[in-house]
Structure formats: structure tokens, C-alpha cells
């Protein structure tokens, strides 16, 4: 049996909303995503190696939110 850990990654929906109505919306979104994910992927890779988690399996799921800051505050509020 293979254990897989999901990692939910929020992103600000605002940058997606500001592109709304443009003919090449998918292309614009993919360009923004690809530029952003390069940095994120390197950060994840480094953390996985640094924390000795290379033997684990992760699936990263992107989720849009109106405000990542508000999401974090609400999440941390529920934890405390």
C-alpha cells in the first residue's frame, strides 16, 4: 500500500479575476502559474529534502482563495 499526502496550496484568486474577460485567459493564467510554480516547486523540493521526507509521496493541489492572508488567519484561529 502506498501512502500519499495531499498538500493544499492556496493562491490569491485576485490575479485570476483581473484577467477575466480577456480572450486569452487560459494562456495568461498558465503563464502566471508557470512562473509562480517554478519558485514554489524549488521551495517544496528543498523543504522535503531538508526535513528528510524524500521517501514520502505528495500530491499538490492548487486552490483559489480571495485572500490567502484571511485564509491563514481563519485557519490559525480554528487551531488555537
N, CA, C and O atoms as a MOPAC input file, in Angstrom:
PM7 MOZYME 1SCF
protein

 N      0.84300 1    -1.17600 1     0.00000 1
 C      0.00000 1     0.00000 1     0.00000 1
 C      0.88900 1     1.24000 1     0.00000 1
 O      1.88000 1     1.30800 1     0.72600 1
 N      0.52700 1     2.19900 1    -0.80800 1
 C      1.30000 1     3.42700 1    -0.95200 1
 C      0.55400 1     4.57300 1    -0.26500 1
 O     -0.61100 1     4.83500 1    -0.56500 1
 N      1.23300 1     5.24600 1     0.65200 1
 C      0.64500 1     6.38300 1     1.34900 1
 C      0.97000 1     7.66300 1     0.58300 1
 O      2.12900 1     7.92100 1     0.25900 1
 N     -0.04400 1     8.45100 1     0.29900 1
 C      0.13200 1     9.71200 1    -0.41800 1
 C     -0.44600 1    10.83700 1     0.44200 1
 O     -1.57700 1    10.74800 1     0.91900 1
 N      0.33900 1    11.88400 1     0.63100 1
 C     -0.09800 1    13.02700 1     1.43800 1
 C     -0.51600 1    14.17700 1     0.53200 1
 O      0.28700 1    14.66400 1    -0.26400 1
 N     -1.76900 1    14.61600 1     0.64800 1
 C     -2.18500 1    15.78100 1    -0.14200 1
 C     -1.70400 1    17.06900 1     0.51500 1
 O     -1.70900 1    17.18500 1     1.74000 1
 N     -1.29600 1    18.02000 1    -0.28600 1
 C     -0.90200 1    19.33700 1     0.19100 1
 C     -1.74600 1    20.36000 1    -0.55300 1
 O     -1.61000 1    20.53400 1    -1.76400 1
 N     -2.60600 1    21.02400 1     0.17600 1
 C     -3.46600 1    22.03400 1    -0.43300 1
 C     -2.74200 1    23.37500 1    -0.42300 1
 O     -2.32000 1    23.86000 1     0.62700 1
 N     -2.60600 1    23.95800 1    -1.58900 1
 C     -1.87400 1    25.20800 1    -1.73900 1
 C     -2.84400 1    26.26500 1    -2.23700 1
 O     -3.41100 1    26.14400 1    -3.32300 1
 N     -3.02400 1    27.29100 1    -1.44000 1
 C     -3.92000 1    28.36800 1    -1.82900 1
 C     -3.19500 1    29.42200 1    -2.64400 1
 O     -2.00800 1    29.67800 1    -2.44200 1
 N     -3.91900 1    30.02500 1    -3.55900 1
 C     -3.36700 1    31.16200 1    -4.28400 1
 C     -4.43000 1    32.23800 1    -4.35500 1
 O     -5.62700 1    31.95400 1    -4.31000 1
 N     -3.98200 1    33.46800 1    -4.46500 1
 C     -4.90700 1    34.58700 1    -4.49900 1
 C     -5.69300 1    34.58200 1    -5.80300 1
 O     -5.12600 1    34.65900 1    -6.89300 1
 N     -6.98400 1    34.49000 1    -5.66600 1
 C     -7.88100 1    34.44200 1    -6.81600 1
 C     -7.89800 1    35.77900 1    -7.54900 1
 O     -8.31600 1    35.84000 1    -8.70500 1
 N     -7.45200 1    36.84600 1    -6.89800 1
 C     -7.49600 1    38.18500 1    -7.46900 1
 C     -6.77400 1    38.31700 1    -8.79100 1
 O     -7.26200 1    38.98800 1    -9.70000 1
 N     -5.60300 1    37.67700 1    -8.91400 1
 C     -4.87500 1    37.82100 1   -10.16800 1
 C     -5.63100 1    37.12900 1   -11.30400 1
 O     -5.53500 1    37.54300 1   -12.45900 1
 N     -6.37300 1    36.08700 1   -10.97700 1
 C     -7.18100 1    35.39600 1   -11.97900 1
 C     -8.38100 1    36.26500 1   -12.36700 1
 O     -8.73100 1    36.36000 1   -13.54300 1
 N     -9.00900 1    36.89700 1   -11.36900 1
 C    -10.17200 1    37.74800 1   -11.63000 1
 C     -9.82500 1    38.94300 1   -12.51000 1
 O    -10.62300 1    39.33200 1   -13.36100 1
 N     -8.64300 1    39.53000 1   -12.31700 1
 C     -8.28500 1    40.71500 1   -13.09800 1
 C     -8.08500 1    40.39000 1   -14.57500 1
 O     -8.11100 1    41.28900 1   -15.41600 1
 N     -7.88500 1    39.10800 1   -14.89600 1
 C     -7.73800 1    38.68600 1   -16.28600 1
 C     -9.07700 1    38.35400 1   -16.93400 1
 O     -9.14500 1    38.15000 1   -18.14600 1
 N    -10.13200 1    38.29800 1   -16.14000 1
 C    -11.44700 1    37.89000 1   -16.62400 1
 C    -11.88500 1    38.74400 1   -17.81500 1
 O    -11.71100 1    39.96300 1   -17.82000 1
 N    -12.44500 1    38.09500 1   -18.80000 1
 C    -12.95100 1    38.79300 1   -19.97400 1
 C    -11.94800 1    38.88800 1   -21.10800 1
 O    -12.30500 1    39.28800 1   -22.21600 1
 N    -10.71700 1    38.53100 1   -20.85400 1
 C     -9.71400 1    38.57700 1   -21.92200 1
 C     -9.80600 1    37.30600 1   -22.76700 1
 O    -10.08700 1    36.22600 1   -22.24800 1
 N     -9.57400 1    37.44000 1   -24.04100 1
 C     -9.70400 1    36.31600 1   -24.96600 1
 C     -8.72500 1    35.19000 1   -24.67900 1
 O     -9.05200 1    34.02000 1   -24.88000 1
 N     -7.55600 1    35.51800 1   -24.22200 1
 C     -6.52300 1    34.51100 1   -23.97500 1
 C     -6.36900 1    34.21300 1   -22.48100 1
 O     -5.25200 1    34.08900 1   -21.97900 1
 N     -7.47500 1    34.10200 1   -21.79200 1
 C     -7.48400 1    33.90600 1   -20.33700 1
 C     -6.67400 1    32.68100 1   -19.92400 1
 O     -5.86300 1    32.75400 1   -19.00000 1
 N     -6.88800 1    31.56900 1   -20.59800 1
 C     -6.17100 1    30.34700 1   -20.22800 1
 C     -4.66400 1    30.52400 1   -20.41200 1
 O     -3.88100 1    30.10500 1   -19.55900 1
 N     -4.26400 1    31.13300 1   -21.50200 1
 C     -2.84500 1    31.36200 1   -21.76400 1
 C     -2.22700 1    32.27700 1   -20.70300 1
 O     -1.13000 1    32.00800 1   -20.21200 1
 N     -2.93000 1    33.35900 1   -20.35000 1
 C     -2.44400 1    34.27300 1   -19.31600 1
 C     -2.31200 1    33.56600 1   -17.96400 1
 O     -1.32000 1    33.73300 1   -17.25400 1
 N     -3.33000 1    32.77800 1   -17.62700 1
 C     -3.30800 1    32.04900 1   -16.36300 1
 C     -2.13300 1    31.07100 1   -16.33000 1
 O     -1.40300 1    31.00300 1   -15.34100 1
 N     -1.95500 1    30.32000 1   -17.41000 1
 C     -0.86900 1    29.33900 1   -17.45700 1
 C      0.50400 1    30.00400 1   -17.36800 1
 O      1.40800 1    29.47700 1   -16.71900 1
 N      0.66000 1    31.14200 1   -18.00800 1
 C      1.92700 1    31.87100 1   -17.93600 1
 C      2.21200 1    32.29500 1   -16.50000 1
 O      3.31700 1    32.09700 1   -15.99600 1
 N      1.21400 1    32.87700 1   -15.84700 1
 C      1.35900 1    33.30000 1   -14.44400 1
 C      1.63900 1    32.09800 1   -13.55000 1
 O      2.51300 1    32.14600 1   -12.68400 1
 N      0.88900 1    31.01900 1   -13.76700 1
 C      1.05300 1    29.79700 1   -12.97400 1
 C      2.46600 1    29.23800 1   -13.13100 1
 O      3.12300 1    28.91900 1   -12.14100 1
 N      2.92900 1    29.12200 1   -14.36400 1
 C      4.24100 1    28.52500 1   -14.62100 1
 C      5.36400 1    29.33700 1   -13.99600 1
 O      6.33100 1    28.76700 1   -13.48900 1
 N      5.25100 1    30.65000 1   -14.02600 1
 C      6.27100 1    31.49000 1   -13.40800 1
 C      6.25800 1    31.33400 1   -11.88300 1
 O      7.31100 1    31.27200 1   -11.24900 1
 N      5.07800 1    31.27400 1   -11.31700 1
 C      4.93000 1    31.15900 1    -9.86500 1
 C      5.33600 1    29.77500 1    -9.37300 1
 O      5.99400 1    29.64800 1    -8.34000 1
 N      4.94900 1    28.74300 1   -10.10700 1
 C      5.17500 1    27.37400 1    -9.63700 1
 C      6.65700 1    27.00600 1    -9.64600 1
 O      7.07600 1    26.13800 1    -8.88100 1
 N      7.45800 1    27.65300 1   -10.50000 1
 C      8.90500 1    27.36700 1   -10.50700 1
 C      9.50500 1    27.62000 1    -9.12800 1
 O     10.22600 1    26.77800 1    -8.59100 1
 N      9.20500 1    28.77500 1    -8.56500 1
 C      9.72700 1    29.11300 1    -7.24400 1
 C      9.14400 1    28.20100 1    -6.17500 1
 O      9.85600 1    27.73200 1    -5.28700 1
 N      7.85100 1    27.95700 1    -6.27000 1
 C      7.19500 1    27.11600 1    -5.27000 1
 C      7.74400 1    25.69300 1    -5.31000 1
 O      7.99400 1    25.09600 1    -4.26300 1
 N      7.93100 1    25.15100 1    -6.50000 1
 C      8.43800 1    23.77900 1    -6.62600 1
 C      9.82400 1    23.65100 1    -6.00000 1
 O     10.11500 1    22.66000 1    -5.33000 1
 N     10.66800 1    24.63900 1    -6.21300 1
 C     12.01300 1    24.60000 1    -5.61900 1
 C     11.92900 1    24.69500 1    -4.09800 1
 O     12.67400 1    24.01600 1    -3.39200 1
 N     11.03200 1    25.52700 1    -3.59200 1
 C     10.83900 1    25.63500 1    -2.14300 1
 C     10.35800 1    24.30700 1    -1.56800 1
 O     10.87500 1    23.85000 1    -0.54800 1
 N      9.37000 1    23.68300 1    -2.21600 1
 C      8.86000 1    22.38300 1    -1.74600 1
 C      9.96900 1    21.32400 1    -1.77500 1
 O     10.14200 1    20.56500 1    -0.82200 1
 N     10.70700 1    21.28800 1    -2.87300 1
 C     11.76900 1    20.29400 1    -3.01600 1
 C     12.79300 1    20.44200 1    -1.88900 1
 O     13.20000 1    19.45700 1    -1.27300 1
 N     13.20100 1    21.68700 1    -1.62800 1
 C     14.19100 1    21.93400 1    -0.58900 1
 C     13.66500 1    21.53800 1     0.79200 1
 O     14.38400 1    20.91200 1     1.57100 1
 N     12.42800 1    21.89500 1     1.09700 1
 C     11.83800 1    21.52900 1     2.39700 1
 C     11.73100 1    20.01100 1     2.54900 1
 O     12.00900 1    19.47000 1     3.62000 1
 N     11.33200 1    19.33700 1     1.49200 1
 C     11.19700 1    17.87900 1     1.54100 1
 C     12.54900 1    17.24100 1     1.82600 1
 O     12.64400 1    16.32400 1     2.64200 1
 N     13.58900 1    17.71700 1     1.16300 1
 C     14.93700 1    17.18800 1     1.38800 1
 C     15.41900 1    17.55800 1     2.78700 1
 O     15.91600 1    16.70100 1     3.51900 1
 N     15.27500 1    18.83600 1     3.16600 1
 C     15.75400 1    19.30500 1     4.47700 1
 C     15.06300 1    18.58100 1     5.63600 1
 O     15.68200 1    18.33100 1     6.67000 1
 N     13.80400 1    18.25200 1     5.46700 1
 C     13.04200 1    17.58800 1     6.53200 1
 C     13.11300 1    16.06000 1     6.43200 1
 O     12.41800 1    15.34600 1     7.15500 1
 N     13.95900 1    15.57800 1     5.53100 1
 C     14.14800 1    14.13200 1     5.33400 1
 C     12.83000 1    13.42000 1     5.00500 1
 O     12.51600 1    12.37200 1     5.56900 1
 N     12.07000 1    14.01300 1     4.08100 1
 C     10.78000 1    13.44700 1     3.68500 1
 C     10.78800 1    12.90800 1     2.25500 1
 O      9.73200 1    12.67900 1     1.66500 1
 N     11.97900 1    12.70900 1     1.70600 1
 C     12.08400 1    12.27000 1     0.31100 1
 C     11.42600 1    10.91300 1     0.06700 1
 O     11.06700 1    10.60100 1    -1.06900 1
 N     11.26700 1    10.12200 1     1.08800 1
 C     10.64900 1     8.80100 1     0.95300 1
 C      9.11000 1     8.88200 1     0.93500 1
 O      8.44000 1     7.87800 1     0.69500 1
 N      8.56200 1    10.06500 1     1.18700 1
 C      7.10800 1    10.25600 1     1.19700 1
 C      6.61100 1    10.64700 1    -0.19100 1
 O      7.37600 1    11.13800 1    -1.02100 1
 N      5.33400 1    10.42400 1    -0.42900 1
 C      4.68900 1    10.81200 1    -1.68500 1
 C      3.71100 1    11.95300 1    -1.41600 1
 O      2.88300 1    11.87300 1    -0.50800 1
 N      3.81300 1    12.99800 1    -2.20100 1
 C      2.95600 1    14.16800 1    -2.04100 1
 C      2.21300 1    14.45300 1    -3.33700 1
 O      2.73100 1    14.23800 1    -4.43200 1
 N      1.00000 1    14.93700 1    -3.19000 1
 C      0.23200 1    15.47800 1    -4.31100 1
 C     -0.10500 1    16.91200 1    -3.92800 1
 O     -0.67100 1    17.16100 1    -2.86300 1
 N      0.24500 1    17.84700 1    -4.79600 1
 C     -0.00500 1    19.26100 1    -4.53300 1
 C     -1.24700 1    19.70700 1    -5.29800 1
 O     -1.33900 1    19.53300 1    -6.51300 1
 N     -2.19300 1    20.28100 1    -4.57300 1
 C     -3.45800 1    20.72500 1    -5.14900 1
 C     -3.59400 1    22.23000 1    -4.96200 1
 O     -3.56200 1    22.72900 1    -3.83700 1
 N     -3.74500 1    22.94000 1    -6.05800 1
 C     -3.89500 1    24.39500 1    -6.00300 1
 C     -5.35800 1    24.76500 1    -5.81900 1
 O     -6.24100 1    24.22700 1    -6.48800 1
 N     -5.59600 1    25.68600 1    -4.90700 1
 C     -6.95800 1    26.11700 1    -4.61600 1
 C     -7.01700 1    27.63400 1    -4.58500 1
 O     -6.24100 1    28.26300 1    -3.86600 1
 N     -7.92900 1    28.24000 1    -5.35500 1
 C     -8.03100 1    29.70700 1    -5.35300 1
 C     -8.80000 1    30.22600 1    -4.13800 1
 O     -9.81600 1    29.65600 1    -3.74200 1
 N     -8.30400 1    31.30300 1    -3.55900 1
 C     -8.97000 1    31.97800 1    -2.44900 1
 C     -8.95300 1    33.47200 1    -2.71500 1
 O     -8.03900 1    33.98600 1    -3.36000 1
 N     -9.95900 1    34.16300 1    -2.21800 1
 C     -9.98600 1    35.61900 1    -2.37000 1
 C     -8.80800 1    36.26600 1    -1.66000 1
 O     -8.24700 1    37.24500 1    -2.15200 1
 N     -8.42900 1    35.72700 1    -0.50700 1
 C     -7.32100 1    36.28800 1     0.25500 1
 C     -6.61700 1    35.17900 1     1.03200 1
 O     -7.20900 1    34.55400 1     1.91200 1
 N     -5.36800 1    34.94300 1     0.70200 1
 C     -4.58900 1    33.94600 1     1.42900 1
 C     -4.36800 1    34.39700 1     2.86800 1
 O     -4.36900 1    33.57700 1     3.78600 1
 N     -4.18000 1    35.68700 1     3.06300 1
 C     -3.97100 1    36.21900 1     4.41900 1
 C     -5.18600 1    35.93000 1     5.29300 1
 O     -5.03600 1    35.47300 1     6.42600 1
 N     -6.39300 1    36.19200 1     4.77800 1
 C     -7.61200 1    35.91500 1     5.54500 1
 C     -7.76900 1    34.41500 1     5.80200 1
 O     -8.19900 1    34.00800 1     6.88100 1
 N     -7.42200 1    33.60800 1     4.81900 1
 C     -7.49300 1    32.14900 1     4.99200 1
 C     -6.57600 1    31.69700 1     6.11800 1
 O     -6.98100 1    30.91300 1     6.97600 1
 N     -5.34400 1    32.18900 1     6.11700 1
 C     -4.38400 1    31.81000 1     7.16900 1
 C     -4.87900 1    32.23100 1     8.54600 1
 O     -4.79100 1    31.46200 1     9.50300 1
 N     -5.39900 1    33.45400 1     8.64500 1
 C     -5.91200 1    33.94200 1     9.92300 1
 C     -7.05200 1    33.05500 1    10.42500 1
 O     -7.08200 1    32.67700 1    11.59600 1
 N     -7.97900 1    32.72800 1     9.54000 1
 C     -9.10800 1    31.88200 1     9.93600 1
 C     -8.64100 1    30.48500 1    10.33000 1
 O     -9.12000 1    29.91800 1    11.31200 1
 N     -7.71500 1    29.94000 1     9.57000 1
 C     -7.18800 1    28.59700 1     9.85400 1
 C     -6.48200 1    28.57500 1    11.20600 1
 O     -6.73700 1    27.69700 1    12.03000 1
 N     -5.59600 1    29.54000 1    11.43100 1
 C     -4.87900 1    29.59700 1    12.69600 1
 C     -5.82300 1    29.86700 1    13.86200 1
 O     -5.58900 1    29.39200 1    14.97300 1
 N     -6.89000 1    30.63000 1    13.61400 1
 C     -7.90100 1    30.88000 1    14.64300 1
 C     -8.60300 1    29.61000 1    15.05700 1
 O     -8.91400 1    29.42600 1    16.23400 1
 N     -8.85900 1    28.72800 1    14.10500 1
 C     -9.51000 1    27.44100 1    14.42100 1
 C     -8.58000 1    26.50700 1    15.17400 1
 O     -9.03600 1    25.69000 1    15.97400 1
 N     -7.28000 1    26.61900 1    14.92800 1
 C     -6.31400 1    25.75000 1    15.60200 1
 C     -6.08600 1    26.14300 1    17.04200 1
 O     -5.76000 1    25.29600 1    17.87500 1
 N     -6.25500 1    27.43400 1    17.35000 1
 C     -5.95000 1    27.86800 1    18.72000 1
 C     -7.16900 1    27.89100 1    19.59900 1
 O     -7.07400 1    28.23400 1    20.77700 1

